[in-house]
Amino acid sequence: MTATSRKTLRLVIHGRVQGVFFRDSMRREALSLGVSGWVRNRSDGTVEASVQGETAAVDAIVHWVHRGPQYARVEQVDIAPDAGSYTGFEVIG
């Protein structure tokens, strides 16, 4: 795998995204896609994540994040480049 085939993004998900199993659902989706990183709730009611992997897999998790799990209501997703090196995907915080 070359460095150019991977990307790392920081996501901040706005809407009804806490109390709807967003983090654990995202962890399961990331693991099924082979995406590494982490996800956590923030005190302002948003969910923040850093995702890393093959470009197609990261694009797929970003697409999933715009929908979220069944009871989520995603209103906005802020996306920015990020740095880091991750193995596995964990819920933190």
C-alpha positions in Angstrom: 0.0 0.0 0.0 1.4 3.4 -0.9 1.1 6.5 1.1 -0.9 8.2 -1.7 -3.6 5.5 -1.6 -4.4 6.3 2.1 -6.0 9.4 3.6 -6.8 10.6 7.1 -9.7 13.0 7.8 -11.1 14.7 10.9 -14.9 14.7 11.0 -17.2 16.7 13.3 -20.8 15.5 13.0 -23.6 17.8 14.0 -27.3 17.0 14.7 -29.0 14.4 16.9 -25.9 12.3 17.1 -25.5 11.6 20.8 -27.7 9.0 22.6 -28.5 7.2 19.3 -25.6 4.6 19.3 -23.7 6.7 16.8 -20.2 5.9 18.2 -20.6 2.2 18.4 -22.4 2.0 15.1 -19.6 4.0 13.5 -17.0 1.7 15.1 -18.7 -1.4 13.6 -19.0 0.3 10.2 -15.3 1.4 10.3 -14.1 -2.1 11.2 -16.2 -3.7 8.4 -14.6 -1.2 5.9 -11.1 -1.6 7.2 -10.9 2.0 8.5 -8.8 2.9 11.5 -9.1 5.8 13.9 -11.3 6.9 16.8 -14.7 8.5 17.6 -15.9 10.4 20.6 -18.7 12.5 21.9 -17.9 16.2 22.5 -19.4 18.4 25.2 -21.1 20.6 22.6 -23.4 17.7 21.5 -21.4 16.9 18.4 -19.5 13.7 17.6 -15.8 13.9 16.5 -13.9 11.3 14.7 -10.6 10.8 13.0 -10.7 8.2 10.2 -7.8 6.7 8.2 -7.5 4.1 5.5 -7.6 3.4 1.8 -9.2 6.3 0.0 -12.2 4.3 -1.1 -12.8 3.0 2.5 -12.5 6.5 4.0 -14.9 7.8 1.3 -17.4 5.1 2.3 -17.2 5.9 6.0 -17.7 9.6 5.2 -20.8 8.6 3.2 -22.1 6.5 6.1 -21.5 9.4 8.6 -23.8 11.6 6.6 -26.6 9.2 7.4 -25.5 7.7 10.7 -27.4 4.9 12.5 -31.2 4.5 12.4 -32.2 7.1 15.1 -29.5 9.7 14.3 -30.4 13.0 12.5 -27.2 14.3 10.9 -27.5 17.9 10.0 -23.9 18.8 9.0 -20.5 17.1 8.7 -17.4 19.2 8.9 -14.5 17.5 7.1 -10.8 18.5 7.3 -7.5 16.8 6.6 -5.9 15.2 9.7 -2.7 13.5 10.6 -1.9 10.5 12.8 -1.3 6.8 12.5 -4.0 4.4 13.8 -4.4 0.7 14.2 -7.9 -0.5 14.8 -10.9 1.8 15.5 -11.9 2.7 19.0 -14.6 4.7 20.9 -12.9 7.1 23.3 -14.1 9.5 25.9 
